[in-house]
Amino acid sequence: MSAGADAGALLARLRDIVGTAHVLSGDKPTRRFRKGYRFGDGPVLAVVRPGTLVEQWRVLQAVVAAQAIVIMQAANTGLTGGSTPDGADYDRPVVILNTLRLTGIQLLNDGRQVVCLPGATLDRLEQVLAPLDREPHSVIGSSCIGASVLGGVCNNSGGALVRRGPAYTELALFAQVDAQGTLHLVNHLGIALGDDPEQMLERLQRGHYTATDVDNHSGRAATDPRYATQVRQVDAPTPARFNADPSRHFEAAGSAGKLAVFAVRLDTFERERSEVFYIGSNAMDDLTAIRRHLLTAFERLPISGEYLHREAFDIGQRYGKDTFLLIDRLGTARVPAAFALKSRIDGWCEAVGLRGVTDRLIQAAMRLLPAHLPPRMTQFRDRYEHHLLLKVSALDAAATDAFLRSHFADGQGDYFHCTAEEGRKAFLHRFAVAGAAVRYRQVHRDTVEDIVALDVALRRDDRQWVEQLPAALEARLAGKLYYGHFLCHVFHQDYLVRKGEDPLAIEHAMWALLDQRGAEYPAEHNVGHLYPAKPALADFYRELDPTNAFNPGIGQTPKHAHWR
């Protein structure tokens, strides 16, 4: 595609399809779409926001015909830049296709399954299922609210729920560009919709199909069928789950934007009453013993088990307070709009040289507000370095209480059985910790160069899970946040790099240490543009997208057409 007239023709065609208001161009209007939550940025020809599945199909046809690049994007909540451009070294114009207007959740089989359209969020799915006493694969995430359901599937996202493993399905409807550059619509959703692409998409969006059109006997899975068994294998010398696991790559699942997905079909799960225990210890072996017992000795797996190190607790308590209070007071439904508003204000401020001013103002306001965490949590913070938030079925609460009482009889650690409010606030604090490093960086730009954010899957048999950094590497850091999905042995490790140090060199040094431990990374956030894709994953991407039309450069693969 040549510059100038051809670019103008494509923009005109896109405006014809979706309307002028939904085609954004220029640096300021596109900022919040082309700039990643933590990582990633680059120029784009346009951001297009279709309002129907047919419009999405027509946009794809136009962009592919113009030999431009498509980057599929939903909520743009990823942490590795996987749904934003990365630099300005692409060989073709870039068009971001943002799907958030394409909301839609359809119940199948009395709510035991759902069909989710591209803009459906996990939060909204949770709300839809609540009256049925069911819940989705993931509930409130470890790092972001407003994340899309399809984004989770396409990025093998993990989450906090021990029994369910990575987001996975073999039932999807997607567009794919073949080796000759032709766009095809592929229906593997297990719902008969006809053969004409536009009629198929209109029927799907309107829900114009019947129970007889739904195939429940295809043999295709709508959730990960193996994870609950694998996570119990505590002596296995490999991680339980990680992003580059070839056994969890199937069409849309793990596709990372190399397909344009229109819908996925997923299982839902019966909601159960639960109880929360808050555990503290200064001994790594304490929590190791608890993990191994909970995963092997109980008939039912725990629901979740989230880890917090004391330093992460402290940074989250101070720099995640606004996120905590926003969700606590207003609920999760308002959060995406609040984040979008802040992004717009940040853009205005940056344009006049006031980078980070909103973060500093918010942080100053938070210091004026009273303490927000329950007293027993802050008391445990003073006593213990390691914290474990354990949620179990109400049916297992008594047995869990008895086990913990016996385990801590020697007094090396302690626990308490949370009230409903304490349990809710403990997990909300764990959520707020995940964004606290970003706020810390913005407020302390004078002492912090940047963040190195790793998400790591340790071997299931790794008993030395507390990281010990070499002194020379430790000296290059202003702070560290360790938190994660402890029972799954998946950890998020955020390093605040001292001013003047090289974040990329530090990250590569961290990778070398993790390689020595037999860890896999990333665990659940997709390679994005931050990590190199391993050979099997890069081959999967090439198989899905032989002309490199969709999301080129992902996993540090080539950005040019035909993988040149």
Backbone torsions as a table, in degrees:
resi	resn	phi	psi	omega
1	MET	NA	125.1	178.4
2	SER	-81.7	160.2	-179.0
3	ALA	-74.6	175.6	171.6
4	GLY	75.1	-108.6	-172.4
5	ALA	-60.7	-42.8	-178.9
6	ASP	-65.5	-40.7	176.8
7	ALA	-62.7	-41.5	178.1
8	GLY	-64.0	-38.4	178.6
9	ALA	-65.2	-40.5	178.3
10	LEU	-64.6	-44.7	178.4
11	LEU	-59.4	-42.2	178.8
12	ALA	-62.4	-42.0	178.9
13	ARG	-64.4	-41.6	179.0
14	LEU	-63.4	-39.2	177.9
15	ARG	-66.6	-35.4	176.5
16	ASP	-62.8	-36.0	-174.9
17	ILE	-76.1	-49.1	-170.9
18	VAL	-110.8	-9.3	-176.0
19	GLY	96.9	146.4	-175.4
20	THR	-58.2	-37.4	-176.4
21	ALA	-64.2	-19.7	-174.6
22	HIS	-109.6	16.4	169.7
23	VAL	-119.9	111.7	-177.0
24	LEU	-105.1	138.7	175.3
25	SER	-143.7	160.9	-175.7
26	GLY	94.1	156.1	-173.3
27	ASP	-61.9	-49.4	-174.8
28	LYS	-67.6	-50.4	-178.8
29	PRO	-62.0	-29.4	-175.3
30	THR	-94.5	-3.8	-170.2
31	ARG	-53.1	-51.2	-172.5
32	ARG	-72.0	-12.3	177.5
33	PHE	-95.3	-34.7	-175.9
34	ARG	-92.5	-8.4	-179.9
35	LYS	-105.7	123.5	-176.7
36	GLY	-71.7	163.7	-179.6
37	TYR	-59.5	-44.6	177.0
38	ARG	-120.1	-27.4	-166.8
39	PHE	-151.0	143.5	173.6
40	GLY	105.4	136.2	177.0
41	ASP	-172.9	154.2	177.1
42	GLY	172.5	160.1	-178.5
43	PRO	-70.3	150.4	176.7
44	VAL	-134.7	151.8	172.4
45	LEU	-69.3	-40.9	-176.9
46	ALA	-164.0	157.8	164.8
47	VAL	-113.1	124.2	-177.3
48	VAL	-115.0	134.4	-175.7
49	ARG	-124.2	84.7	-179.4
50	PRO	-66.0	151.5	-179.5
51	GLY	-105.6	-9.3	176.3
52	THR	-138.2	162.4	176.8
53	LEU	-65.2	-34.3	176.8
54	VAL	-63.7	-41.9	176.4
55	GLU	-61.5	-39.7	178.5
56	GLN	-61.3	-43.0	178.9
57	TRP	-61.3	-44.3	-179.2
58	ARG	-67.6	-37.1	175.4
59	VAL	-61.2	-45.3	179.0
60	LEU	-60.9	-43.2	178.1
61	GLN	-58.3	-43.7	-177.9
62	ALA	-66.6	-44.1	-176.5
63	VAL	-70.2	-42.1	178.7
64	VAL	-64.9	-41.2	178.6
65	ALA	-62.9	-32.7	179.0
66	ALA	-82.9	-0.1	-179.5
67	GLN	57.7	37.5	172.7
68	ALA	-97.8	174.3	-177.7
69	ILE	-95.1	140.9	173.5
70	VAL	-110.0	125.9	168.2
71	ILE	-114.8	112.2	178.4
72	MET	-76.9	137.5	-177.4
73	GLN	-147.6	138.6	173.0
74	ALA	-111.4	-100.1	-173.7
75	ALA	-82.9	-11.9	-178.0
76	ASN	55.6	45.9	178.5
77	THR	-106.2	4.6	-179.3
78	GLY	-65.5	155.8	-175.0
79	LEU	-102.5	-3.4	-175.6
80	THR	-122.7	14.8	176.1
81	GLY	74.9	22.0	-174.1
82	GLY	-74.2	-11.9	179.3
83	SER	-124.3	26.1	175.2
84	THR	-134.7	160.7	174.9
85	PRO	-67.8	161.3	-179.8
86	ASP	-129.1	90.6	179.2
87	GLY	84.9	-171.0	-174.1
88	ALA	-119.5	23.3	-174.1
89	ASP	-104.1	29.9	173.2
90	TYR	-80.2	154.8	-178.9
91	ASP	-94.0	0.1	-179.5
92	ARG	-141.0	158.6	175.3
93	PRO	-61.9	148.9	-177.9
94	VAL	-108.3	130.8	173.9
95	VAL	-120.0	121.8	173.6
96	ILE	-87.7	126.0	176.6
97	LEU	-104.8	101.1	-177.5
98	ASN	-91.7	129.7	-169.2
99	THR	-104.9	8.8	-171.2
100	LEU	-65.0	-20.0	176.2
101	ARG	-75.7	-13.9	-174.9
102	LEU	-91.5	55.4	179.6
103	THR	-72.7	154.7	177.3
104	GLY	160.2	127.5	177.4
105	ILE	-135.0	124.5	-178.2
106	GLN	-119.1	133.3	-179.0
107	LEU	-87.6	136.0	174.5
108	LEU	-121.0	150.6	171.4
109	ASN	51.7	51.4	178.7
110	ASP	58.9	32.4	176.9
111	GLY	86.1	1.1	178.2
112	ARG	-73.1	-17.9	172.7
113	GLN	-138.0	162.4	176.2
114	VAL	-136.3	153.6	166.1
115	VAL	-109.4	125.7	-178.7
116	CYS	-115.1	131.0	175.3
117	LEU	-84.6	171.0	-168.4
118	PRO	-59.0	-31.3	-177.0
119	GLY	-94.0	2.8	179.3
120	ALA	-66.9	131.7	-179.8
121	THR	-101.6	156.2	176.6
122	LEU	-60.0	-38.8	-179.1
123	ASP	-63.0	-45.2	179.2
124	ARG	-66.8	-37.8	177.5
125	LEU	-61.5	-41.0	177.3
126	GLU	-60.5	-41.5	179.5
127	GLN	-66.0	-40.4	-179.2
128	VAL	-64.7	-38.0	-175.7
129	LEU	-82.4	-20.4	-174.8
130	ALA	-55.0	-44.9	179.8
131	PRO	-63.2	-18.7	178.9
132	LEU	-92.4	3.5	-174.7
133	ASP	56.2	40.2	176.0
134	ARG	-130.0	166.0	180.0
135	GLU	-145.3	160.4	-178.2
136	PRO	-79.7	-178.5	177.4
137	HIS	-55.4	-42.8	-179.1
138	SER	-123.4	145.3	171.6
139	VAL	-109.0	-149.3	-175.8
140	ILE	-50.7	125.8	-169.5
141	GLY	-77.4	177.6	-178.7
142	SER	-85.5	-16.3	-172.8
143	SER	-137.4	-18.1	-175.3
144	CYS	-158.3	151.2	172.5
145	ILE	-112.1	146.2	-176.4
146	GLY	97.1	-1.1	179.1
147	ALA	-61.2	143.6	-177.9
148	SER	-84.3	153.5	177.1
149	VAL	-64.7	-45.6	-178.2
150	LEU	-65.5	-35.4	176.5
151	GLY	-59.8	-39.4	177.8
152	GLY	-61.8	-44.5	179.7
153	VAL	-65.9	-47.3	-175.4
154	CYS	-67.9	-20.2	-177.9
155	ASN	-112.0	13.5	179.9
156	ASN	52.1	37.8	-177.5
157	SER	-62.0	144.8	-176.7
158	GLY	-93.7	-83.3	-179.3
159	GLY	105.8	-179.6	-169.2
160	ALA	-93.2	-8.0	-172.4
161	LEU	-90.2	117.5	-168.1
162	VAL	-65.0	-34.2	-169.8
163	ARG	-80.6	-14.6	-164.1
164	ARG	-108.2	-20.1	176.3
165	GLY	70.4	-164.9	-178.7
166	PRO	-65.8	151.7	173.6
167	ALA	-61.5	130.2	-172.2
168	TYR	-156.6	140.4	169.4
169	THR	-157.6	152.9	173.5
170	GLU	-108.6	9.8	-177.1
171	LEU	-116.3	107.7	-175.3
172	ALA	-154.7	157.9	172.9
173	LEU	-118.6	123.4	-172.0
174	PHE	-149.0	159.5	173.0
175	ALA	-103.7	143.3	-176.4
176	GLN	-142.1	140.9	175.6
177	VAL	-98.2	124.9	-177.9
178	ASP	-84.3	-177.6	-174.7
179	ALA	-65.4	-20.4	177.7
180	GLN	-91.2	1.9	178.5
181	GLY	85.3	14.7	-178.9
182	THR	-94.5	135.0	-179.9
183	LEU	-86.7	131.6	178.8
184	HIS	-126.4	148.4	171.2
185	LEU	-102.3	124.0	-175.3
186	VAL	-113.6	121.7	-179.8
187	ASN	-105.4	98.4	172.0
188	HIS	-116.7	31.2	-177.7
189	LEU	-80.5	-15.4	-175.6
190	GLY	76.8	24.5	176.5
191	ILE	-132.8	123.4	179.8
192	ALA	-73.3	119.2	-176.0
193	LEU	-125.5	1.7	-176.9
194	GLY	101.2	-163.1	-174.4
195	ASP	-121.8	-25.3	-179.6
196	ASP	-78.2	123.5	-173.8
197	PRO	-54.3	-47.8	-175.9
198	GLU	-68.8	-37.8	176.7
199	GLN	-66.4	-39.8	177.6
200	MET	-59.2	-47.3	-175.8
201	LEU	-69.1	-37.5	177.9
202	GLU	-67.1	-42.1	177.1
203	ARG	-59.9	-44.7	-178.6
204	LEU	-62.8	-49.0	-176.6
205	GLN	-62.3	-35.7	-179.7
206	ARG	-83.4	-8.6	-176.9
207	GLY	70.9	28.6	-177.9
208	HIS	-87.1	69.5	172.9
209	TYR	-150.3	162.3	-175.7
210	THR	-116.1	172.9	179.7
211	ALA	-59.9	-30.5	179.8
212	THR	-72.1	-18.4	176.1
213	ASP	-79.9	-12.7	-175.0
214	VAL	-94.1	121.3	179.5
215	ASP	-92.2	114.5	178.8
216	ASN	-103.5	9.8	-174.9
217	HIS	-130.0	30.6	-178.0
218	SER	-77.9	-17.1	-175.1
219	GLY	83.7	-1.6	178.9
220	ARG	-85.9	136.5	-177.2
221	ALA	-81.6	148.9	175.2
222	ALA	-117.8	14.4	172.1
223	THR	-162.3	166.2	179.4
224	ASP	-71.9	116.1	-174.4
225	PRO	-84.9	-5.8	-169.3
226	ARG	-114.0	-14.7	-165.8
227	TYR	-64.6	-41.0	-176.8
228	ALA	-58.4	-32.2	176.4
229	THR	-76.0	-42.9	-175.4
230	GLN	-66.9	-37.1	-176.4
231	VAL	-68.9	-22.6	178.1
232	ARG	-76.1	-14.0	-174.9
233	GLN	-82.9	74.7	-169.3
234	VAL	-72.6	-11.2	178.0
235	ASP	-103.9	8.6	178.2
236	ALA	-73.9	139.8	-175.6
237	PRO	-86.6	21.2	-179.3
238	THR	-133.0	159.0	176.1
239	PRO	-67.0	156.7	178.8
240	ALA	-75.2	-34.2	-178.7
241	ARG	-155.7	143.9	176.2
242	PHE	-161.5	159.4	-168.7
243	ASN	-64.1	-35.8	-174.3
244	ALA	-90.4	15.3	-179.9
245	ASP	-69.8	110.5	-176.2
246	PRO	-60.4	-25.1	-177.8
247	SER	-70.3	-11.0	180.0
248	ARG	-114.8	21.6	175.3
249	HIS	-108.1	117.7	179.7
250	PHE	-153.2	107.0	178.2
251	GLU	50.1	-114.2	-176.5
252	ALA	-64.6	-33.8	-176.7
253	ALA	-67.6	113.8	-179.0
254	GLY	83.3	10.2	-173.0
255	SER	-73.4	-20.9	171.5
256	ALA	54.5	39.1	177.7
257	GLY	83.8	4.6	178.0
258	LYS	-83.1	-4.9	167.4
259	LEU	-126.3	156.5	172.9
260	ALA	-101.5	102.0	-171.7
261	VAL	-89.2	131.4	-179.9
262	PHE	-99.1	-28.4	-178.7
263	ALA	-165.2	150.7	171.3
264	VAL	-130.6	154.3	177.8
265	ARG	-116.9	129.1	-171.3
266	LEU	-135.8	151.0	170.5
267	ASP	-73.6	153.6	168.8
268	THR	-116.2	174.0	-170.7
269	PHE	-135.9	143.8	179.5
270	GLU	-65.8	131.0	177.7
271	ARG	-77.5	141.7	177.9
272	GLU	-130.0	152.2	177.2
273	ARG	-66.9	144.6	-174.7
274	SER	-137.4	163.6	175.0
275	GLU	-131.6	151.3	-177.3
276	VAL	-119.3	135.1	173.7
277	PHE	-117.1	137.1	178.2
278	TYR	-107.4	121.6	-171.8
279	ILE	-118.6	137.4	176.8
280	GLY	-133.0	145.8	177.8
281	SER	-160.6	156.9	172.1
282	ASN	-103.4	4.4	-176.6
283	ALA	-117.5	122.2	177.2
284	MET	-56.2	-41.5	-176.5
285	ASP	-62.4	-29.1	177.2
286	ASP	-57.4	-52.9	-177.1
287	LEU	-70.3	-31.4	175.8
288	THR	-60.5	-46.6	-179.9
289	ALA	-63.2	-39.6	178.8
290	ILE	-64.0	-46.1	179.8
291	ARG	-58.4	-48.8	-176.6
292	ARG	-64.1	-38.1	179.7
293	HIS	-68.8	-46.0	-176.9
294	LEU	-63.5	-33.7	-177.1
295	LEU	-83.2	-15.3	-174.8
296	THR	-119.3	-24.9	-170.7
297	ALA	-99.7	-14.8	-176.9
298	PHE	-101.4	143.5	177.3
299	GLU	-63.8	-42.6	177.4
300	ARG	-100.6	135.9	173.0
301	LEU	-67.0	150.7	169.7
302	PRO	-57.9	160.1	178.1
303	ILE	-76.8	-46.0	175.8
304	SER	-158.0	157.5	177.9
305	GLY	-147.6	100.2	-171.8
306	GLU	-105.8	134.2	-176.5
307	TYR	-101.3	143.4	171.4
308	LEU	-137.5	128.4	169.0
309	HIS	-83.0	155.2	-177.2
310	ARG	-56.6	-40.6	-179.1
311	GLU	-65.4	-38.7	175.9
312	ALA	-66.0	-39.3	175.9
313	PHE	-55.8	-47.6	-175.9
314	ASP	-66.4	-46.5	-178.7
315	ILE	-66.6	-38.9	176.9
316	GLY	-66.0	-37.8	179.8
317	GLN	-62.4	-36.4	-176.9
318	ARG	-91.0	-44.6	-171.2
319	TYR	-101.2	-3.3	173.9
320	GLY	-111.5	11.0	-174.0
321	LYS	-63.8	-39.5	-179.0
322	ASP	-66.3	-39.5	176.2
323	THR	-62.2	-45.6	178.3
324	PHE	-56.6	-51.2	-175.0
325	LEU	-68.3	-36.6	179.2
326	LEU	-60.2	-47.1	-179.6
327	ILE	-71.9	-40.2	-178.2
328	ASP	-62.1	-39.3	-175.3
329	ARG	-90.8	-35.5	-172.5
330	LEU	-112.0	-10.4	-177.0
331	GLY	83.1	172.2	-174.0
332	THR	-77.5	-21.9	-174.1
333	ALA	-63.3	-29.5	-176.7
334	ARG	-86.3	-11.9	-170.6
335	VAL	-66.1	-46.9	-179.7
336	PRO	-56.5	-41.0	179.2
337	ALA	-65.3	-38.7	178.9
338	ALA	-65.1	-41.8	178.4
339	PHE	-65.3	-39.7	179.0
340	ALA	-64.5	-40.6	178.2
341	LEU	-63.2	-43.2	178.7
342	LYS	-62.1	-39.8	178.7
343	SER	-61.1	-41.3	178.8
344	ARG	-63.7	-44.9	-179.8
345	ILE	-63.7	-40.6	176.5
346	ASP	-58.2	-41.7	179.6
347	GLY	-62.3	-43.3	178.0
348	TRP	-62.0	-43.5	-178.0
349	CYS	-66.3	-41.8	179.4
350	GLU	-62.8	-33.8	-178.6
351	ALA	-64.3	-24.6	179.5
352	VAL	-110.2	19.7	174.4
353	GLY	79.9	22.6	-178.4
354	LEU	-114.6	51.6	-178.9
355	ARG	-60.5	130.8	175.1
356	GLY	81.2	4.1	-175.5
357	VAL	-66.2	-36.4	180.0
358	THR	-64.5	-39.8	178.7
359	ASP	-63.3	-41.5	-179.5
360	ARG	-67.8	-37.8	178.3
361	LEU	-66.9	-44.2	177.9
362	ILE	-60.9	-42.7	-178.5
363	GLN	-64.5	-39.3	177.7
364	ALA	-63.7	-39.8	179.1
365	ALA	-65.3	-38.3	-178.6
366	MET	-63.5	-31.9	-179.3
367	ARG	-66.0	-20.0	-178.7
368	LEU	-85.5	-12.2	-175.9
369	LEU	-91.7	154.0	-178.6
370	PRO	-68.8	167.0	179.0
371	ALA	-57.8	142.4	-173.8
372	HIS	-114.4	-9.2	-177.9
373	LEU	-97.2	147.3	179.0
374	PRO	-59.5	144.1	-176.8
375	PRO	-56.8	-39.0	-177.0
376	ARG	-66.4	-30.9	175.7
377	MET	-66.1	-45.8	-177.9
378	THR	-69.7	-30.2	174.8
379	GLN	-65.4	-41.7	177.1
380	PHE	-66.6	-33.1	176.1
381	ARG	-59.6	-40.7	-179.5
382	ASP	-69.7	-28.7	-174.5
383	ARG	-91.7	-30.5	-167.5
384	TYR	-130.9	145.6	177.9
385	GLU	-81.7	-38.5	-174.2
386	HIS	-109.7	134.0	-177.5
387	HIS	-127.2	136.2	177.7
388	LEU	-127.7	123.1	177.1
389	LEU	-99.6	111.5	-172.2
390	LEU	-113.0	119.8	176.6
391	LYS	-112.1	126.5	-178.7
392	VAL	-128.6	162.8	173.5
393	SER	-59.9	143.4	176.4
394	ALA	-57.3	-28.3	178.3
395	LEU	-66.6	-22.9	-178.4
396	ASP	-104.9	3.0	-174.0
397	ALA	-62.6	-44.8	-177.8
398	ALA	-64.6	-43.7	179.9
399	ALA	-66.1	-37.7	178.0
400	THR	-66.0	-42.4	177.7
401	ASP	-59.6	-44.9	-179.7
402	ALA	-64.2	-41.2	179.0
403	PHE	-63.4	-46.3	-178.2
404	LEU	-65.7	-37.2	178.4
405	ARG	-62.7	-42.2	178.7
406	SER	-68.6	-41.9	-176.8
407	HIS	-62.9	-38.3	-176.2
408	PHE	-97.2	18.3	-178.3
409	ALA	-62.4	-26.3	-179.1
410	ASP	-83.6	-4.5	172.8
411	GLY	83.0	11.6	-179.9
412	GLN	-73.0	-24.4	177.6
413	GLY	-146.4	-167.7	-179.1
414	ASP	-160.8	172.2	178.3
415	TYR	-152.8	164.0	167.4
416	PHE	-141.3	149.8	178.4
417	HIS	-85.3	115.5	-171.7
418	CYS	-72.9	146.1	163.0
419	THR	-69.7	169.4	179.4
420	ALA	-59.0	-41.1	-179.3
421	GLU	-69.4	-41.3	178.3
422	GLU	-62.5	-43.0	-179.7
423	GLY	-63.7	-43.0	179.0
424	ARG	-63.2	-44.3	-177.6
425	LYS	-72.5	-30.2	177.1
426	ALA	-63.4	-46.5	-179.9
427	PHE	-71.9	-31.2	176.1
428	LEU	-67.8	-37.8	175.6
429	HIS	-63.3	-43.0	177.3
430	ARG	-58.2	-39.0	176.9
431	PHE	-64.9	-45.6	-176.2
432	ALA	-63.9	-29.8	179.4
433	VAL	-58.1	-35.1	-172.5
434	ALA	-64.7	-26.4	177.9
435	GLY	-101.0	-0.6	-172.5
436	ALA	-69.4	-31.7	-179.2
437	ALA	-64.3	-35.1	178.7
438	VAL	-63.7	-45.1	177.9
439	ARG	-63.9	-42.7	179.4
440	TYR	-57.5	-45.6	-179.9
441	ARG	-61.1	-43.8	-177.3
442	GLN	-65.5	-38.1	-177.7
443	VAL	-77.1	-27.9	-174.1
444	HIS	-117.8	45.4	179.4
445	ARG	-60.8	-22.9	-179.2
446	ASP	-74.7	-21.0	-178.4
447	THR	-119.7	-12.3	-177.7
448	VAL	-116.1	123.5	178.2
449	GLU	-73.9	-47.7	-178.7
450	ASP	-174.9	-176.7	177.4
451	ILE	-109.7	135.9	163.8
452	VAL	-103.9	112.7	-175.4
453	ALA	-112.2	114.8	179.2
454	LEU	-114.2	145.2	171.8
455	ASP	-127.1	119.1	-158.5
456	VAL	-125.8	133.5	173.0
457	ALA	-105.4	114.2	178.9
458	LEU	-85.5	159.2	173.4
459	ARG	-56.0	145.3	178.8
460	ARG	-65.0	-24.6	-178.7
461	ASP	-97.2	9.4	-176.3
462	ASP	-77.8	110.9	179.0
463	ARG	-91.5	-11.9	179.6
464	GLN	-101.6	61.5	-171.9
465	TRP	-83.0	-11.8	175.6
466	VAL	-82.3	118.8	-174.3
467	GLU	-71.5	135.5	174.2
468	GLN	-117.8	106.3	-177.5
469	LEU	-85.5	147.3	171.8
470	PRO	-58.5	146.7	-175.6
471	ALA	-57.4	-38.3	-178.3
472	ALA	-65.1	-35.1	178.7
473	LEU	-75.9	-41.1	178.0
474	GLU	-57.4	-38.4	-176.7
475	ALA	-67.2	-16.9	-179.0
476	ARG	-89.7	3.0	-175.9
477	LEU	-113.4	142.2	175.0
478	ALA	-92.0	-14.9	179.9
479	GLY	178.4	164.6	-179.5
480	LYS	-140.5	140.8	174.1
481	LEU	-122.3	117.4	174.9
482	TYR	-111.7	124.1	177.5
483	TYR	-157.6	164.8	178.8
484	GLY	160.6	-169.4	-174.8
485	HIS	-94.6	87.4	-164.9
486	PHE	-63.3	-43.3	-176.5
487	LEU	-66.3	-28.6	175.9
488	CYS	-84.5	-7.9	-176.4
489	HIS	60.2	40.5	174.7
490	VAL	-114.5	123.7	-174.5
491	PHE	-122.8	142.1	169.9
492	HIS	-102.0	126.6	-174.5
493	GLN	-126.8	106.2	-178.4
494	ASP	-105.8	122.1	-178.1
495	TYR	-111.0	124.8	176.8
496	LEU	-89.7	111.1	-172.2
497	VAL	-85.6	131.6	180.0
498	ARG	-62.0	149.5	179.1
499	LYS	-56.7	133.9	178.5
500	GLY	91.7	-12.3	178.0
501	GLU	-87.3	163.6	-176.4
502	ASP	-97.5	105.5	-177.8
503	PRO	-59.7	-38.4	-177.6
504	LEU	-65.8	-41.2	178.2
505	ALA	-64.6	-39.5	178.4
506	ILE	-65.1	-42.3	179.4
507	GLU	-60.9	-43.4	-179.9
508	HIS	-65.8	-34.0	175.9
509	ALA	-66.3	-37.8	177.0
510	MET	-64.4	-42.1	179.2
511	TRP	-58.5	-42.5	-179.3
512	ALA	-61.8	-40.2	177.8
513	LEU	-64.8	-40.8	180.0
514	LEU	-67.1	-37.9	177.5
515	ASP	-60.1	-38.9	179.6
516	GLN	-64.7	-25.9	-178.1
517	ARG	-92.3	-0.3	-179.2
518	GLY	74.1	23.6	179.4
519	ALA	-83.7	162.0	172.9
520	GLU	-118.3	144.0	179.2
521	TYR	-153.1	143.5	-5.0
522	PRO	-72.1	156.9	-179.6
523	ALA	-83.9	-43.1	-170.5
524	GLU	-150.3	4.0	-175.9
525	HIS	-106.9	8.5	-178.7
526	ASN	70.9	153.4	-176.9
527	VAL	-68.1	-29.2	-177.4
528	GLY	52.5	-140.9	174.0
529	HIS	-104.8	9.0	-175.2
530	LEU	-92.2	-38.0	-176.2
531	TYR	-112.0	146.7	172.2
532	PRO	-75.2	134.6	176.1
533	ALA	-71.0	133.2	175.9
534	LYS	-69.1	160.2	-172.2
535	PRO	-51.8	-43.7	-178.5
536	ALA	-64.6	-37.3	179.1
537	LEU	-70.7	-42.7	177.3
538	ALA	-61.7	-37.6	177.1
539	ASP	-64.9	-38.9	177.2
540	PHE	-61.2	-43.6	178.1
541	TYR	-61.8	-43.4	179.6
542	ARG	-63.6	-39.2	179.2
543	GLU	-63.0	-41.7	-179.7
544	LEU	-70.2	-34.8	-168.2
545	ASP	-137.6	74.0	-171.6
546	PRO	-64.9	-21.7	178.8
547	THR	-97.3	-2.1	-179.7
548	ASN	61.5	43.1	-179.5
549	ALA	-83.5	-28.7	-174.2
550	PHE	-109.1	127.1	172.7
551	ASN	48.2	50.3	-180.0
552	PRO	-65.0	148.7	179.8
553	GLY	92.8	-8.4	-179.8
554	ILE	-59.6	137.5	-177.8
555	GLY	68.4	24.6	-179.2
556	GLN	58.9	31.2	173.0
557	THR	-85.1	171.5	-178.8
558	PRO	-58.7	147.2	179.9
559	LYS	-97.3	-11.5	-172.5
560	HIS	-87.8	161.1	-179.4
561	ALA	-57.5	143.9	178.4
562	HIS	59.0	26.8	173.4
563	TRP	63.4	28.2	178.7
564	ARG	-74.8	NA	NA
